[in-house]
């Protein structure tokens, strides 16, 4: 098998790169000679239908989700306004390290259908790529019912007479249906979903600023009132300094959830983006502004308008009343706006569930192309939708019906714990992939990289150590007296043995393979020229300052 076939770089490449080679039933693609069946798969592969604005908004839409809107309320209650702010700043820095690392890897060779598991396979080892691929598939698949669960919690806010199972069914149908449209339709839909969330977040930040100065109906000048009473930090499980230390680390773990799989989503959209070697670095450079404005700004705002001791944040799952913005707005005496926010949170759940099913299906497709999953998942429609992979990734959605038999808040917590573990493992693997990629570039003297950050490689090493610590303390509270439960322990830690079992099973079967590829033998070139040939030259120039607004629509 040639390297083109081995690494699956033929996926998503336009037909103009196919040159006929003499001989019945044979076609030539670059240096790879394909059979008729392989050619059919090639011609019906994923398409580059995402514009730069689509990719950037999808990355944003997949992260500004219910974890930020709904989950931040519980995190505020756990640690207080100071701890949640510090923890979000720490996570923002760590995620920025991950973003810059994976962008450097993906921008070099943004193959269609590519994921970080593909790069793990290509730059580290078959076993790591195999384990990462299945990790992404089941973890992102589980995030879809999580978003549906969060949407059900929000709907409960209005005391809907309709059974939650009906709403869950509607959510599932819409999310799965959108993923069967061509990627350009998906991208446009997600662009507007994410835009709505962005505008709402900006509006909430402005509103919080107004309430800070006493501009609300009750004229109460909040300032940093809630930082003084009940206080800037909380205690948890213990009293004194020990309780504050425990509260800080628990807050740090909980704060990771809204950031989960944000970096990986950029990589996946890069595979179906136009001009990815130019647009991926642009997306990465702009990402720091999103992290600071929307994440750090969000938790600073809720710490201003909402008390961390407000019973509505910890009332055992009375739905979206646990969303800190909603609680703060109601306490400020603003009528009607809470329902508007909850309506947008429902759209947010749809949007995030949409993105998670998208990246889960592309992960399975990428594995099938690389030979790590059954070939049936390579099948695509003529519009480039990997429909069999979408079907398979949607099998997790019925887990949302657990809401019908258990408290919504309990199910919500299960999904958060499960996903946190997978997110930490994924980021650890991303650091390993980047460090091996950089080592290969250095060994081979490769300098033709479209993107490199001054933070690397030190950022990758720092993130690697921090996420190893976080994955180990993800569920540390279950070890305190009287707090152990099988469900809490399993959801917090079961992801670790699952990932290790997948990795070492593949490792045992392929025990003659090297633990890691020799840096001098890592393939940095196969498929690169085809991608470069597809790049369109940048011809846009702006004569007036106001024309720079066009960048939003490019």
N, C-alpha and C positions, 0 to 999 in steps of 0.2 A: 504494500500500500504506500503510495507516495505521500509526501508531507501535506500536500494540498488536501488530500482526502482525509489524512490522519487528523488534521486539526479542524476540518470542517469549514475552511475559509471560503468554500464555494457558495455558501448560503447567501441569498439576498443579492447576488451580483447581477447587474443588468444584462439583458440578452446580447447587447452589442459587443460583449467581451467573448462571445462564443464564435470560434472560427472552425469552419468545417475541416475535418481531416479525412483524407481518402480512406475508404474502407467501409463496408456495409455495417450499419448499426452502431457506428462510433462517432463521437463528437469530441472536439478539443476545447478545453477551457484552460487558457494559460498554458501551463506545463502539464496539466492533468488530462488524461484521456478518459472519457466517461462513456459508459454504456447507455443505451436508450433509456432504460429505467432510471438511471441516475440523472440523466439529463432532464427527465420529466420532473423529478424532485427539485432539481436546480431551478427550473423555469417557474415552478410553483412554490417558491420559498418566500420568506418574509421580505417585505418591500421597504425601501427607504422613503417613507411618506411623512415623516415628522420634520417640521420646520424647527428652527432654533427656539422660537417662542413656545412651540408645543413642548419641546423637551424640557425647557426651563420651568414652565408652569406645571408640567407633570411631576417633576422632581419636587416642586414646592407643594403641589396638591396632595402628593403622597405622604407628606410629612406634617403639613398643617391640617391635622385631622382631629378626630375625637379624643385622641390621646392628649392633645394640647388643650382642647376646649373643656373636656369633661374630666380627664385624668388629673389635670393640674390642680383641681380643687382638693382632691384627696392628698396630693403631695404637699400643698400649702398647709393643710390641717396637720400633717405629720411633722413637718419641720419648722413651720413659721415663715414669715416673709423674708428674713435674712438668709436662712439656710436654703430655701428654694432658689433665691437669686444667685447665691454663690454656687450652688450645684449646677444650675443651668449655665452659668459662665464656664465652669469647668468642663461640662459636657460639650458646650459650643466649641471650645478650644480643641478638645479631643476629636470631635467630629470633623472639624476643619482639617486636622491632620489626616484623617481618613479620606476626606474629599480630595485633597491635593494629591494624596498617594494614588488612589484608584484612577483619578483623571490622568495622571502621567502614564499609567499602564494602559488605560483604555484609549486615550487619544493617539497613542502610537499605532495601534492596530485595531480600529473600531469595526470589527467584523459584524455583519448582520446576524442577529440572534445571539450575539456574544453576551456573556455574563461574567461575573468574577469567578465563577466555577470554571468557565472556559479558560480563563487566564491562569487559574490554579493548575489546570490540566496541562497547559502549554508551557508554563514557566517554572513550575515546581515539581509536580509528580502526577501520575495518573490517579493515584489513590486520593490525594487531596482534592483534585478536581471532581472526582466521583463523589466524595463525601460532601463537598460544598454544594454540588448540584442538587443532591437530594435534600440537604439542609434547607436550601432556598425554596425548593418545591413545597415541602410540607410546612415550613414555617410561614411562608407567605400565603400559602393556601389557608392556614389556620387564621391568619389575620383578617381574611374576608368575613368569616362568621363573627369575629370580634367586632368589626365595624358594624355589622348588622345588629349585634347585641347592643352596642352603644346607641344605635339609631332607635332600637326598641326602648331603651332607657329614656331617651329624649321624648318619645311619643307618650310615655307614661306621665309626663309632666302635665299633659292636658286631661288626664283621667279619661282616656279614650274608652268608649264602650265596646269598641271592636277588639276582639281577642288579639293578643300580640302575635300569635301565629299567622294571622292574616297579613299583618304588616311585614313580618319576616319573609313570607312568600313573595310579596311585592318587591321587597328589596332584592331578593335572590334573582327574580326574573329580570329586573332592570339591569343589575350588575352583570349577569351572565350574557344577557342580550347585547349590551354595549360592546362586550369583548368579541362578539362575532362580526362586528362591522370592520371594514378596512381600517388600517392603522391611522390613516389620515382623518377619518371620521372620529375615531376614538380620540386622537390628539386634539381635534377641534373642540369636541365635547368637554374633554378634560381641561382644556385651556379656559373655557368659560366657567366651569365649575370652580377651578382654582382661582380665577379672577374674582369671583364672587366672595370667596373666603378671604382673599387678600384685602378687598375693599372693606369687608366687615371688620377684619382685624385692625386695619388703619383707623376705621371709625371708632372702634372700641378703645384704641390707644388715645385718640383725641378726646373721647368722652372721659376717660380716666384722668386725663390732664385737666379737663374742666372741673371734674369733681374734686380733684386735688386742691384747687383754689376756691372751692365752695360755690361752684356754678350750678349745682343741682337744685331741684325744687325745694328741698328742705334747707337750703343755704348753709349746710354744715361744711365748714372748711376742713377737709380731711387731712391734708398734708401727710405727714407720717404718723398720724394718730395711732393706727393699729400696730405700728412698730413699738410704740410706748405702752399701749394697753390693748391687748393682753401681753404684748412683748414681741421682740424681734425673732426670738427662737423658742422652740418648744422642747419639752422633755418627753421621752417615750420609754416605757417599760421599767425605767429606773428613775431615781431623782438625782438632782444635782448635776455635776459635771458628767458623770457616767450616763445619765439619761439624755443629756444634750449630745454627747458623742454618739450614742446609739441612734438618736433622732437624725443626726447629720448623715450618717452612713445609710440609713434607711431612705432618707430623702434623696441621696445621691443615686441609689439604685432605682427608685421610682422615677426620677427625673430622666432616666435614659430612654424610657419607653417612647415618648413622642419623637425621638430622633431615629428610631429603629428603621433600618434599611433605606434611609434617605440617600446615602452615598451610592448604594448598589442600584438604586432606581436610575440615577444619572447614567451609569454604565450601560444599562439595558436600553434606555432611550437613545443612547449614542449609536447603538447598532442599527437603529431604524431612522436616524437623523440624516438630513441632507448636509453635506460638507462637514462631517463629524470631526475631522482633524483640526478644523478651524473653530467650530462652534462649541465643542466640548470644553476647551480651555476657557472660552468666554463664560460659559455656564459656571465653571468652577470659580473663576475670579469674582463673579457676582454673588456667589453663594454666601460669603461672609456677611454681606449686608442683610440677607434674609435671616440668617441665624441670629444676628444681633437685634434687628428690628422686631422680628416676629416672635422669637423665642425668649430672649432676654427681656425685650420690651414687654412681652405678655406677662411674664411672672412678676416683673416690677410693678406693672399696672394692677394686677389682682392683689398684690400685697398692699397696695394703697387703698383700694376701694372695698376690700373684704377682710373681715377679721378671720384669723386662722382658727379661732375658737368658735366660730359660728356653727350652730348645731346643724344647719342645712348642708354643711360640707361633709358631715359624718353621721347622717341620719339613717344609715343602714340601707342606702340604695333607693331613695325615693325619686329616682330618675334624674332628670337634668337639673333638679334643684341643687345637685352637687357640683354643677358648673359654676366656678367662682365668679365669672362675669355676671351670670344671671343673678346670683345671690347679692352681689354688690349693687347691681342696678335696682333690684327690688328694694333693698335697704335704703337706697338714695331717694326713693319715692317716685321713680320714673315708671309710668304705667304703659303697658303694651309692648315696650321694647324687648322684654324678656321673651315674649312669644316669637318676635321677629328673629332674635338671636337663635332660639331653638330651631326655627325653621331652617336657618342657614346651617346649623349643626347637623341636621338631618341630611342636607345636601352634601355636607362635608363627609358624612359617613358613606354616602353613595360614592362620592368622588374617591375617597381613600380605598374603599373596597374594590372599586373599579381598577385603581392602580395596582393594588396588591394581586388581584387575579391576573392582570396583564403581565406583571413581572414573574409570577409563579408559572404561568403557561410558557413564557419565553425561556425560563430556566429549564423546563422539561424539554422543550424543543431543542435548545442548545445541547443538552445531554444526549438526545437522540441523534443529533448530527455528529457528535463526537463519538458515538458508539457506546455511551454509558447508560442508555435507556432503550427500550424496544423501538425499532425503526418506524413503527406505526405512528409515533408521535412526531415524525418529520413531515407528515402530510399537511399540506397547506391548500387553501382555496386559491383560485386564480387571482384573487385580490391580495394574497399574501397573509391570510389569517391561518395560523396553525390550529385548525379546529379540533383535532384530536387531543392536542395538548391542553386546549381550553376546557374541553369536556372533562379530562382527567383531573385538572386542577380545581374544577368546580365541585368535586366530590366532597370537599370539606364543608361546603356551605350548609348542609343540613345540621351541622353542629350547633348552629344558631338556635335551633328548636329546643336546646337545653333550657332556654329561657322559659319555656312553657311549663317545665317541671321544677325549676329551682329559681331562687331569687336572682333577678337580673344582675344585681351588684356582685353576687357570689360568682356567677359565670364570668362576669367582666374581670374579676380578680384572677381567675384561673387563666384566662387568655393573656392577661398582662404578664403573669409570671412565666408562662410558657414562652412567650415572645421575647421577653427580656433575655432569657438564656440564649436563645437562638441568635439574637442581635449581637450579644457580646462575642459569641463564638464566631459569627460572621466577620466582625471587625478584627478579631485576632487573626483570622485567616487572610483577610485583606492586607494586613500588615506584613504577614509572611510572604504573600504573593508579591507585594511591592518590593520588599527587601531582596528577594531572589531575582526579580526582574532587574533591579538596579545593579545587582552583582553581575548579572549576565551582560548588561550594557557596558559596565566598566571593564569586564574581562575581554570583551570583544571590541572595545574601543568605539562603541556606538554612541554618536552624539546627535544624530538626526532625530531629535525628539521635539514634537510641536509644543510641549508644555513641560515645565519643571518649576517647582516651587522652592524658594529659599528655605522653607521649613524642613525640607527633607534632606537626608534620611532620619534626622534626629526626631522629628515628629512621629514617624512610624514606630520608632523604638519606644518612645514615651507612651504612645497609645497602646502598644502591644502589652507593656507591663501593667498599665492601668486597667485594661479590659480583662486581663487574666485575674487581677484582684477582684474586679467587680463580678465576674462570673462565679467566683468562689463564694462571695458573700451575698449573692442574689437573694437567697432565702434564709439568711442567718437568724432571723427572729424566731424561726420554728424550733430552734435549739434552746430557747429560754423555757424555764419551767412552766408547765401548764399551757404552752402554746403549740405543742406539736400536734399535727394532724396529717394523716396520710395524703390527703388531697393537696394540702399546702406544700408538703415536702416534695411530692412527685412533680407538681407543676413548676416548682422552682428549680429542680435539679435533674429531672428526667432527660432534658435535652442533652446533657453532657454525655451520659452513657450511650444514648442513641447515636450521637455523632461519632463517638469513638468506636462503637460497634460497626457502623457502616465503614469507617475508615480502615479499621484493622481487618475486617472481613475481606475487603478488596485487597488489602496489603498481603494477607495470607494467600489468597488465590493467585496473586501476581507477585509472589515472594522473590522472584528472580529480578524484578525491577529495582532500580536504584531508589533509595529513600528520597533523593532529590536529584533533579537533572544537573548534569555538569554544566556550569555557567558557559563554558566554551562551546557546548553542543546545543544550548537553547536556541530555538529557531526564532529569530527576530525579523525575518524577511518574508517568509512565505505568505502570499496574499497582500503584501503591503503595496506593491506596484498597482495592482488592480484597484485598490481603494484610492490611491493617489490619482489614478486616471479618471476616477469618477468625480473628483473634486472640481467644483466650478470656481473659476477665478473671481475674486472679489472686485467688483467694478463700481459698487455704490460709493458715491462721495456726496458730502453735504456742504452746500454753500452758505446756508443760514442756520443759526442755532436751533430754530424751532423744528428743522427737518430731522434732528436727532430723535424726535419722538417716533419716527417711522420704525426705529429699531424694534419696537414692541410688536410690529406686524410682519417682521421679516422671517 
